[in-house]
């Protein structure tokens, strides 16, 4: 299917958890769990970290990742779109003597339960389907047919109008949510469309137990407990 670079994105600023990407998680910096999964993958030809933060860069290098450039500040704001970060990395790769990769796989450190087998499985889907992109999702219990919204006057309303008649949960059509773990895209597609979503974007379904996206201190605590349990230790 061609060459593939794993791009780990880790900016320095974080409002929910200060210094989130290097926060301690089960004895390792948060970013180390994603670096480890990428290193164990068979699909990635190279692993690079895109960051604006020198401390994160040092930590990433300590755990074996390559940090060949620093991300400009304008691509490290709270509202900086991820596609701009990916395109910046692609442009850097294209400026190097080696041929640029055919695919880029964006791996966010906030998905530390993602495994090497998930990375390899997403890459296999891209090869089998000749996909423009592959995005990881997980089943969600928050079905739009039973989700609600609250009107300005406090009335409870349907978020989406469900079909007429009662539908038990077991009969609801399956629904999936982006879990943030894997965004795989063909390099030329990202440059042309600045998006992962094309008519040839395919899903990689991950189980909920590997789909936690760390966004709050509570998420960090829960995943710390999970990883300590999985790795057989309970104390610092």
N, C-alpha and C positions, 0 to 999 in steps of 0.2 A: 504493500500500500504506500510505500515511500517513507521518508524520514519523518520523525516526530520529536518535537521539543516540548518538554514539560515546563510551563511557566508558572512559578509560584509567586503570587502577588501579595506584598506585605508592606503597606504604608505605615508610617510611624504614628500618625494621629488616630485616636480612637476615643469617642466620647463615653461609650457604655462601660468599657473596661480599659483603664489607662495602660498603655504599652501592651495592648492585648496580644499582639503577634509573638511576643516573647514572654508572656505571662507563664508562670510555672503551672504545668499540667502533668500530674502523676510523675513528677521528678524530672521532666524535660520542658524546655520552652515549647510553647504551643506550635510554633512553626516546625519544630523538629519532627513531629509526628507525620506531617505531610512530606517533608524531605525524605524520611525513612520509607514511606510507602512508595514514593517516586523512585527511590534507589532500588527497591526490591522489584519494581515492575520490569517486565521484559520488553515492553512496547516503546519505551522512551529512549531515544538516542542521546539526549542531553537534558540536563536539568539546570535551569537558571532561575534566579530570584530577581524580581523587579521590586526595588524599594527606594524610598527617598531618605531613609534613615540609616546613618552610619552604624549605630549599635545593632540594628536588625541585620545589616549586612555582615557585621562581624560574627554574630551568632549563627547566621546561615552558613558562613564559611566554616565555622567550628564544627558544624554538623555535616560538612561534606558537600554543600551546595556551591554552585558557581554564581558569583555576583559580578558579572563583567561590565556593568554600567550602573549608574545611579539614575533613578527616575526623577524627572524635573518636577519642581513643586506644584506646577499647575496641573499635574496629573495625579496629585496625591491629596486633593481636597476631599471633604466629606461627600461632595456631589460629583466627583470625577467619574465619568462612565467607564466601565471596565473595558469596553471596546477600544477606547483611546489608549489605555495602558497596553493592551495586546498589540495594537498597531505600532506603538512606539517600540516595543520589543522586536516586532517583525522588521521594522525599518533598520534597527540596529543590526539584526542578523543579516539582512540583505547587504549591509555595508561591509561585511567581513569577507575575507578571501574564500572561505568555504561556501559551498552551495547552501542556500537557505532551505529550511525544512519544508516539507509538503504540508504538514499539519502542525498546529499549535494546540496544546492541551492546557487550558487554564486550570490551576489547582489552588484553591483558596485555603489558607491555613486554618480557617474557621471550621473546617470539616475534618477534624483529626481522627474520626472513626473510619474514614475511607481507607480501603486496603489496596495493596498492589493488584489484587485480583480484580478489583473494580476498574482500575486504570486499564488493565489488559483487556477486560471484557468490553469496555467502551471502544477501545481501539479495534477490537475484532469486529464489532458492529460496523464501524466505519469502513473497514476493509471489505466485509461481506456485502454491504449495501452500496458501496462506492458513494458514501454519504458526503454531503457538504459539511454537515455538523452532526455531533452526537451530544446530547445534554442529559445529565443524570436527573432522575425524578424518583419520588417514592410515593407509595399509596398514602392517601390522606383520609382521615375520618371526618374532616371538616367539609362535608359535601355541600356544594352550592345550593342544592335543593332544600337543605335544612338550615342554611345560614340565614341570618336575619340582619336587618338594619334598623336603626332607630330614627324616626322622623324628627324634625325640629320641635314638634309639639310633644314628643315622647312616645308616640305610638310605635308599636312593634310591627314591622313590615317584612315581607319576604325580600331577600336580597336578589334572588332570581325566581321568577314564577315557575313552580314545578308543574309537572303534568297533573291533570285532574285526577282526583282519587288518591287514596292512601297508598303510599309506597313504603313497605317495611325496609329497614336499612339494608337487609340482605338482598333486596330487589333493586336497589339503586345502581345505576350504571357506574362502573369503576371510574374514579377520578384520581388524578395524580398532581403532585405539587413539585415544583423545582426545589431541589434540596441544596443547591449551591456547591456540590462536591466536584463535579466535572463539567467543563465546557470545552469540547473538542471541536475545532474548526479547521477547515482547509485554509491555508494561508491566503491563497488568491481570492477566496470567497470573502474573507474578512476585509481584505483591502478594497474589494469592489463594493461590498454592501454595508460594511461597518456593522455587521449584525451576525448573530448565530442562527437566526430563524430564516430558513429558506424552505421552499417546497421539498427539499431533500434533507431536512433535519430529522434525525431519528432519536428515539428515546432509549436510554439505558435505565432500567428499573432497579433501584437499590432497596434493600430492606430498611424499614424504619430504624432498626437498631444501629445502622451505620450511617444514618442520615441526619444526625443532630448538627445543627449549624449554630456555632457559639456566637451569641449576640449580647449576652448579659452575664453578670456575675453568677446568676443562678445556673445558666447553661454551663458555665465553666466548672462550677461545683459538681453538677450532675455527671459531666463527662469525666471529671477527675475521679469520682467514685467508680464509674464504669471501667476506666482504664486500669485503676489500681486493682480492681477485682479480676479483670482479664489477665493482668500481668502478675497476679499472685502476691501482692503486697498491700499493706494497709497503713503504713506509717512513713513519715518522711525519713 
